[in-house]
Amino acid sequence: MIKKIILHNFMAHGHSEIALAEGVTVLTGPNNTGKSAVVEALRCLSENPALGRAFIRHGKKQATVAVELEDGTLLRWHRKKTTSWYEIERPGQEPESFYKMGQGKAPPQVLELLRIQPVDIDDKNRVDVHLSDQRTPIFLIDRPPAQVAHFFAASSEGAHLLAMQDLLKSKIRDAKKDRQTLQLAQQAQRGMLDRLAALPDIALALEAAEAEEHELTALAAALPRLAQCVTQMRQLRERRALLARRRLVLEPLDLPPTLEPVDRLLRHLARRAELAATQQSLLGRRHVLEPLAGPSGLEPVRPLARHLADRQALAMRTTRLERRKTVLQALDEPPALAEAARPAALLQQWRDLAQRQAAARGRGDALETLNPPPVLEPVAPLAAMLQALRRLNVQREQARQRRQAAESALVAQREAVAARLEAIGHCPTCGQVLSRATLDEFLEGGHGH
């Protein structure tokens, strides 16, 4: 039972959805609004008319008529200018498509679900019980009396049995013809399948080529890491040789001598300079006093006493200075003071050398605990490995070419099988559609018989 009618770009309808009510649904409205188009849409769905392109809405490329049944199944009829096709969409199942039915023919699956197609009275006459044209009378009114009588006679049980017998004979003849056709098709398919017998070997060869490709990719990825390890090893060897040379240079060196304190010497030098200045002062006084005349008359003795006392003190001081002079003359001249900047620079260099020596000793102690570097292996195995990699690359390229050839052959075979399925159209055993859309299922064994 139809629950809903959907029209899209069909005659006067851009897009219309008509939900049928319980009982009778009546469409009313002025002329040329698309009431009769609904009846024509149902007729197109059940009969697939040859002139279906006349039903496409003006300016559009495709018309669609769809009905929804009470169990949720959707039946669709699509029409373009040169082709038409059907779709069946059942709840919870994959949609089915039907192409190349022939002009004026609908798929049996659609007719079985729709059940509004005309009824055959005999081989030449048909009666449309469900759909009627608005310009013709209703059921059997415009038929000749002989056809009406034949119709009612055909509705009896005996006539029905005879018709069933004739139909059975016709089906037996058709079945024999179909059997011969299927046998020929089976032989052709066997020949095609024999040509596809090499596909498993091709698949194994492709798997082996892919495995070789993965192995070559892994080896190619390991080459940069190997080169990096070789570079690091070379750098470590150069670093070790440099540290060894530094160690050989620093080991014979002695520690610098300990510097004596110079404070006492500086005090002696300052005292000597002071005495020299005092001596010069006394000599100057002596030269001044020598030209003087003798003393004048007696003067008061107190100043003279004080002068004598001062002179005695000066003489005593001079004596002490003479003794000091005698002692100091025995001493050598103090060394000339060198510029302090160079000893400071040398001291800083010595400290730097001491720090570097300590660091070198620490490095030497650390290096002594290390194992000796591995002995370089001969490069012949590595060269052999590289040669093997080159051969594997050549083999991989050959395998890739074989794979491309196999894929091309596989595509050609698939195209041949698809063309054959399109030519057959339906499975002669179960009636399932055979087309390009079902090619993968057919090749994977989904169509077991």
ABEGO torsion letter per residue (X at the ends): XBABBBBBGBEABABBBBBBBBEBBBBBEBBGAGAAAAAAAAAAAAAGBAAAAAABBBGBABBBBBBBBAAGBBBBBBBBAABBBBBBBBBGBBBBBBBGAEBGBBBAAAAAAAGABBBBABAABBBBAABBBAABBBBGAABBAAAAAAAAAAABAAAAAAAAAAAAAAAAAAAAAAAAAAAAAAAAAAAAAAAAAAAAAAAAAAAAAAAAAAAAAAAAAAAAAAAAAAAAAAAAAAAAAAAAAAAAAAAABBBBBBBBBAAAAAAAAAAAAAAAAAAAAAAAAAAAAAABBBBBBBBBAAAAAAAAAAAAAAAAAAAAAAAAAAAAAABBBBBBBBBAAAAAAAAAAAAAAAAAAAAAAAAAAAAAABBBBBBBBBAAAAAAAAAAAAAAAAAAAAAAAAAAAAAAAAAAAAAAAAAAAAAAGBBAAAGBBBBAAAAAAAAAGABAX
